[in-house]
Amino acid sequence: MGRGRTGGAPLGRSACRVCEHRELRGGAARVRCAEACGAGHPAVSLSGATMSITVLGVNHRTAPLEVRERFAHEPREVPASLARVLAAGARGGVLLSTCNRTEFYLAEPDEAVPDAVWAILSERLGGGRSASDYGYTRRDRDAVRHLYRVSAGLDAMILGESQIQGQVRDAWETSKAQAGPVLHRLFQSALLVGARVRSETGLATGAASAPSAAVAVAARIFTRLAGRSALILGAGDMAELAATCLASEGVRVTLVANRTYERARAIAEQLGARALTLDEAWEHFTHADIVLTSTAAPHAVVTWDRVAPAVARRQGRPLCILDLGMPRDVEPAVAQLENVFLYDIDDLQAVAAQAAAERRDDIPAAERIVGEEVERFWAWYGGLVVVPVLKEFRERLDQVRAAELERALRRLSHLSPDDRGEIEHFSHTLLNKFLHQPTIALKEAAQAGRGYGMLEALKRLFGLERRDDP
């Protein structure tokens, strides 16, 4: 009997580490991240609105695969989920959903928004369970830092993983119509941070990935990969990348099956393979040495009933099934079939994570870059916070200046036009000098996260929320 989800494949020490990872993963699934409350600086209130950035989500540290796969969103599902969150009172949203995480990034969320997010995810979880039991929250600076670390590959299961930056870009593109200006700027900057970390450090050098780990796992099951045959189920980017990795090791990718035949044919032509529909694929489990799946189907497509007859005709030859799908493509019961060795995305990422250990020396440099860029973004964002108040402050005082100037000039009607102009110029200069230091102090305080009290005091002292005549 093959290892599947619980047995033991001939992987030596690597197999033990995969099992250790599983045990740790199961225990940690019910433990929230230590930073779950996302302690940060207080949001700044401007005329009743709250200027803040929040992320709520789950990831590979807080939830096991069988939970994460329920939260995964197809691109077509993203707008509807974001619409529900925005309706609860957020001014912008981006949904990042990968095999390792589902995260809602939100601009200026009201108090009801977290409940809306957890309700959306709890509906997918089912069974009366609460998604918040697996969740975490980050706010303001911590939220910005979190996204930058994700984009840089610092928060990935595989340190330095290269695929996450493309996933961040895809999330931004999918959510762009609902993101709003603040998150638009945040995600643009996150992509730049990821690029900077990869160019200035060795974090991504030789970075392992789930597809490359799939090749490594297959190589340990078979004495040699060259000449082995592979059946690919799915024709997306992940399937294509994994198939290319297998082909580079001498594996004969002979068949590509997909729900859409035209897409299967496009990939098959690149690999010199034959295209099939999914319904035609099951009989070929009899002959293939390796089956790699990444279909993006919402449920398992490789079931015990579909493949058991084909496996029975294999006469005991080992079959390696590599499931890169999210949600999983392969029913766990398939692992119980004779000499079937099944690995899911968590298994493969655990193997790949071992290859990432040598890149840990680059973490401090990458974290330094992230820290610098967080401060750069927060300086821009802090400036946004004070602009409306400073504008109203200046307008209010300019109204007072103009009114008092008019009264004075009425009493000084004997002055020449030049003298009157000189007095008016003096009034503008005096106002500008008066405003200069408060403007600088407010901007610096806001950028440092200390502007809340100063802004509130300014509004109360000068009546900025009232529109009375001066």
Order of alpha helices (4+ residues) and beta strands (2+ residues): alpha-beta-beta-beta-alpha-alpha-beta-beta-alpha-beta-alpha-alpha-alpha-beta-alpha-beta-alpha-beta-alpha-beta-alpha-beta-beta-alpha-alpha-alpha-alpha
